[in-house]
Amino acid sequence: MKILITGATGLVGSELVKLLLKNKHTIHYLTTSASKIEDKPNIKGFFWNPQSGKIDESCIYGVDAIVHLAGANIAKRWTNAYKQEIIESRTLSSELLFNLLRKTPNQVKQIVAASGTAIYPESFNQVFDETTTQTEDSFLSNVVKKWEASVNTFNVLGIKVCKLRTGIVLSDKGGALPEMVKPIKFGFGSAMGSGKQMQSWIHIEDLIAMYNFALVNQLEGIYNAVSPNPVSNATLTKTIAKVIKKPLWLPNIPEFIMKLILGEMAYLLFSSKNLSAEKIKTAGFQFHFPHLEKALYNLYQ
Ligand SMILES: NC(=O)c1ccc[n+]([C@@H]2O[C@H](COP(=O)([O-])OP(=O)(O)OC[C@H]3O[C@@H](n4cnc5c(N)ncnc54)[C@H](OP(=O)(O)O)[C@@H]3O)[C@@H](O)[C@H]2O)c1
């Protein structure tokens, strides 16, 4: 297959590219940085700028499927201007791809897009699956609604749309985990608030295998990209400390302190998402890292 990837240079994208090349696929990718463009027999980069509507149209030639990962990182201070960028980097990029496909003859049959879990209601005990129609009213939830709506439009073109609502991606190379490990490593780690908020997580290896699974099986619809065993923030903190062999001695950090430091972005630490992985399992996907402790040992030993 020839696969066009957006956001291919990021944490998830760079690992996904390695797996897809290993599986003998050909990769085209779109990047907003001219310096990240390379041109090799099996992988070729193309420039785009969703903000200004620029795209190298030859990126679509011969492409069978699109993986849409692009989006401004949410772990930066949520100023009004940056909030706008978080939304537009996702919606304008979808629109640019959609318009390219609409006006250019192509053979694209499927788009597999990243999405988020923020759309789900806050929950400690109740487990939510993809059939729920309840949503949360928060900035990030509204980002996800707009993001998914922008991807759903591809259906009009007869293209299958698959959305992977992704939990906290566990990788030692970036994202949330190294930020959680750092204070624990230096002896200043502690759980956040009550520590009872649920964290739906996924090992990066399982996530990229899930993207591959979605492509190979031509999946359509929404799938939660989370491990089958979400944990509380307290358990996550304790398990990291156990795996890296560091003691935890500080009391939990109160929510108001983190709100003072991080502003509205503290949402990322205190929101509670308890999500089901049953749908993707029923589709035949097998997790390599269904349990947190083994996932962390794999990354940190
Ligand atoms: N990591 C997680 O825990 C997690 C959890 C849930 C959902 N997700 C979602 O999954 C996707 C991939 O995650 P990731 O962790 O790999 O993200 P990442 O490391 O931040 O990479 C995202 C990529 O998007 C592109 N990008 C950044 N700003 C952009 C902008 N303004 N316009 C267009 N493209 C832009 C960049 O590629 P170029 O520089 O090459 O343009 C970047 O490499 C993201 O959409 C993310 O929101 C991630």
The ligand as an SDF file (V2000), in Angstrom:
LIG
                    3D

 48 52  0  0  0  0  0  0  0  0999 V2000
    0.7900   11.5220   22.4400 N   0  0  0  0  0  0  0  0  0  0  0  0
   -0.3630   11.3670   23.0950 C   0  0  0  0  0  0  0  0  0  0  0  0
   -0.3950   11.0260   24.3110 O   0  0  0  0  0  0  0  0  0  0  0  0
   -1.6730   11.5690   22.3620 C   0  0  0  0  0  0  0  0  0  0  0  0
   -2.8670   11.2630   23.0260 C   0  0  0  0  0  0  0  0  0  0  0  0
   -4.0740   11.4690   22.3790 C   0  0  0  0  0  0  0  0  0  0  0  0
   -4.0850   11.9460   21.0730 C   0  0  0  0  0  0  0  0  0  0  0  0
   -2.9000   12.2300   20.4540 N   0  0  0  0  0  0  0  0  0  0  0  0
   -2.9570   12.7900   19.1030 C   0  0  0  0  0  0  0  0  0  0  0  0
   -2.2780   11.9530   18.1930 O   0  0  0  0  0  0  0  0  0  0  0  0
   -1.6250   12.7610   17.1960 C   0  0  0  0  0  0  0  0  0  0  0  0
   -0.1460   12.4000   17.1730 C   0  0  0  0  0  0  0  0  0  0  0  0
    0.3720   12.5990   18.4900 O   0  0  0  0  0  0  0  0  0  0  0  0
    1.9100   12.8420   18.7780 P   0  0  0  0  0  0  0  0  0  0  0  0
    2.1160   12.6260   20.2260 O   0  0  0  0  0  0  0  0  0  0  0  0
    2.7280   12.0820   17.7930 O   0  0  0  0  0  0  0  0  0  0  0  0
    2.0170   14.4070   18.4750 O   0  0  0  0  0  0  0  0  0  0  0  0
    3.3410   15.2810   18.2250 P   0  0  0  0  0  0  0  0  0  0  0  0
    4.5540   14.5420   18.6370 O   0  0  0  0  0  0  0  0  0  0  0  0
    3.0830   16.6090   18.8650 O   0  0  0  0  0  0  0  0  0  0  0  0
    3.4030   15.4310   16.6420 O   0  0  0  0  0  0  0  0  0  0  0  0
    2.3690   16.0440   15.9160 C   0  0  0  0  0  0  0  0  0  0  0  0
    2.8590   16.4510   14.5340 C   0  0  0  0  0  0  0  0  0  0  0  0
    1.8850   17.3410   13.9950 O   0  0  0  0  0  0  0  0  0  0  0  0
    2.5310   18.3180   13.1770 C   0  0  0  0  0  0  0  0  0  0  0  0
    2.0910   19.6560   13.5900 N   0  0  0  0  0  0  0  0  0  0  0  0
    2.4010   20.3310   14.7190 C   0  0  0  0  0  0  0  0  0  0  0  0
    1.8400   21.5460   14.7210 N   0  0  0  0  0  0  0  0  0  0  0  0
    1.1660   21.6410   13.5450 C   0  0  0  0  0  0  0  0  0  0  0  0
    0.4100   22.6720   12.9330 C   0  0  0  0  0  0  0  0  0  0  0  0
    0.2070   23.8510   13.5380 N   0  0  0  0  0  0  0  0  0  0  0  0
   -0.1450   22.4220   11.7100 N   0  0  0  0  0  0  0  0  0  0  0  0
    0.0420   21.2440   11.0950 C   0  0  0  0  0  0  0  0  0  0  0  0
    0.7890   20.2370   11.6020 N   0  0  0  0  0  0  0  0  0  0  0  0
    1.3330   20.4470   12.8130 C   0  0  0  0  0  0  0  0  0  0  0  0
    4.0410   18.2090   13.3830 C   0  0  0  0  0  0  0  0  0  0  0  0
    4.5970   17.6650   12.1760 O   0  0  0  0  0  0  0  0  0  0  0  0
    5.5000   18.5740   11.1740 P   0  0  0  0  0  0  0  0  0  0  0  0
    6.4460   19.3750   12.0430 O   0  0  0  0  0  0  0  0  0  0  0  0
    6.2240   17.5540   10.3560 O   0  0  0  0  0  0  0  0  0  0  0  0
    4.5640   19.4070   10.4030 O   0  0  0  0  0  0  0  0  0  0  0  0
    4.1780   17.2010   14.5270 C   0  0  0  0  0  0  0  0  0  0  0  0
    5.2560   16.3330   14.3280 O   0  0  0  0  0  0  0  0  0  0  0  0
   -1.8650   14.2200   17.5780 C   0  0  0  0  0  0  0  0  0  0  0  0
   -2.9230   14.7250   16.8020 O   0  0  0  0  0  0  0  0  0  0  0  0
   -2.2510   14.1390   19.0310 C   0  0  0  0  0  0  0  0  0  0  0  0
   -3.1190   15.1840   19.4400 O   0  0  0  0  0  0  0  0  0  0  0  0
   -1.7000   12.0500   21.0620 C   0  0  0  0  0  0  0  0  0  0  0  0
  1  2  1  0
  2  3  2  0
  2  4  1  0
  4  5  1  0
  4 48  2  0
  5  6  2  0
  6  7  1  0
  7  8  2  0
  8  9  1  0
  8 48  1  0
  9 10  1  0
  9 46  1  0
 10 11  1  0
 11 12  1  0
 11 44  1  0
 12 13  1  0
 13 14  1  0
 14 15  2  0
 14 16  1  0
 14 17  1  0
 17 18  1  0
 18 19  2  0
 18 20  1  0
 18 21  1  0
 21 22  1  0
 22 23  1  0
 23 24  1  0
 23 42  1  0
 24 25  1  0
 25 26  1  0
 25 36  1  0
 26 27  1  0
 26 35  1  0
 27 28  2  0
 28 29  1  0
 29 30  1  0
 29 35  2  0
 30 31  1  0
 30 32  2  0
 32 33  1  0
 33 34  2  0
 34 35  1  0
 36 37  1  0
 36 42  1  0
 37 38  1  0
 38 39  2  0
 38 40  1  0
 38 41  1  0
 42 43  1  0
 44 45  1  0
 44 46  1  0
 46 47  1  0
M  CHG  2   8   1  16  -1
M  END
$$$$
